[in-house]
Amino acid sequence: MRPVGYLLNTKEGLAGQPGLFYDYILAAQGLFIWARSPLLEATILVAPAEVRGLLPLEQKIELRKGKIPRRFYDVALSALLAVREREQYLAVTWEEEEYRLVMPLQEGTGGGVQYERLPNTVLDIHSHGTMPPFFSGTDDRDEQSLRLYAVVGRLDTLLPEVEIRIGVYGYFAPIKFEDIFEERG
């Protein structure tokens, strides 16, 4: 089996040879990438185009262990608010059949953070202090896994802001907060 697959979304179903790690899928709206891990499955559009004769495909993100409890975001936000002057990092991991919020060893400055990488991470969260939340070129280069990524900013306001995206091996798509976090219960 090849590492990368190339498929067509035809009326008979997917045609072509699937890959071991991920697949490119050509559909009516353009080129998609599909990947799956034990924690996450994602199909995202990477290059829009009109392709006649193929069926459309939907973007899809599935947390295979269920949505992340909203309290994890609330606790992460509290930790980030405690130190607004430098960037910080937290991870949501899957361990022993449950999600966990972890703050690994790290060294943050006003413009970046270096941190210990953790296995089984489903969501990376980092802060931008008082700046608006955005994904920088450094983030784009660093965030090359199949994973969810969040950046929190404007920590000096009453309503800090968060941007969230799915990363599929260097391709990205924005996603909504409610698509990954449970509603308050």
N, C-alpha and C positions, 0 to 999 in steps of 0.2 A: 504494500500500500504506500502511495506517495504521501509526503508530509502535508501537501496542500492539494485540495480538490477543486475541480472546475466543473460546475453544473449549470444546466439550463432549466428554467422553470416552465415546462411545457404542459399542455393540456393532459398528457398522459402521466404527469408527475415529474419529479426531478430526473433529468437525464445527464449522464456523464459519470465520471469516476470520483467518488468522495475521497477526501484526504484524511490523514491520521489526526492532524491538529486543528485544521479549520478548512472551510470551503468558501470559495467565491461562487456566488449564484447570480447568473444573469437573468433578469426578470423584465417585465414590461416597463418598469420605471427606471431601470438602470442596473448597476452592479451593487450587490450586497455582499457582506461577509457574515458567515454563520460560524459560531464556535460554542462549545459546551465543555463545562468542567463539572465536578461533583457539586459545586456551589452555585453555578450561574450558567444560564444559557442565553445567548443573544444573537439576534439577526438585525444588522443595521445597514442602512444605505450608505455606500461609500462614494458613489459617482452617479448622480442622476443623469438619465438619458431616456429618450423614447426608443423602445425596442419593440418593433412590430412583430406580432406572431407569438410572443411569449405571454404567459399569464402574470398578473401583478403579484407582488409579494409584500407582506406587511412587516414593518419593523416590530421586533418583539424582544422584551427583556423579561426573563423569569428568574427569580431567586428560588433555587431548587429546594431550599430548606424553609421557605416561607419568608414573608416580609420581616424586616428588622424591627424590633420593638421601638416605639417612638421614644421611650425613656432613654435609650442609648444616645440619641441626638441631643436630648435635653441635658444629660450629664456631660456629654462632650462639649456642648456650648458653655456650660458652667466652667469647665476646666479651661477653655480657650479665653473666656472673659477674665479669668483670674490673672492672666499674664498677657496683656494686650500689646505690649511694646515689642514682642518678638514672635516670630512664627513658631507654631507648635504642630505636632502631628499625633493623631490617634488612629487606631485601626479597629474595625469590627471584624472579628475572626469567628470561625466555627470550630469549637473544641468540645469534646465530650458531649456531643449531641445537643449543643445549644450555642447561641451567639454570645460573644463576650466582647466587651469594650476594653481595649488595652492601650496604655500609653507606654511605648517602649523607650529604651534609652535613646536620648536625642540631644542634639545641640542646635539651638535655634538662634537666629539673629533677626534684625529688623527686615531682612530681605531674603531669608531662606531658612531651611531646617534640614539637618542631616539626621537620619534615624536608622535604627535597627529594623531590618526587614523581617516580617513575621510570616510563618507558614499559615496556610488556610485563611488568608485575608480575603474578605469579600468586599470591604469598603475601606478606602483610605480617606481620611479627613485631615485637612491641614488649614491653618488660619493665615489670614493676611493682615492681621491687626486692624488698624483703622482704615486701611485701604479698601476699595471695593473688592468683592470676590471676582476673580477671573482666573482662567487657566493660562499660565505663562508659557513661553517657549521652553523653559526648563521643565515645566510640568509635562508638556507634550513629549519631550525627549525621555523623561523618567518613567512615564506612565505607559508602559508597553505590554502590560499583562491583560488577561481577561478579568476585568475587575470594575467595580464602581468607584468613582472618585468624587470627592466633595471638597470645595474650598469655601471657607466662611470668612466674611469680611465685615467692615463697618462695625467693629466691636465697640466703638466709642458711642454708638447710638442706642436708643431704646429698642430698636428692632434690627439686630444684626441680620445680614443677608447671606444666603447660601446659594451656590451654583453646584449642580450635580450633573455628572455625565457617566456614560458607560464607555469603557475602553475595551476595544477588541483588537489586541495586538497592534496598537498604533493608529487605529481608526477610532473616531469618537462621535458620539451623538448625545445631545442634551436629553436629560430625563427629568420628570417631575418628582418632587419630594414625596408626594403621596403614592407614587409607584413603587417606592422601596421601603418606606416606613409605614408601620401600622398606624391606624388612627388612634387618637387618645381614647382610652377605655374607661 
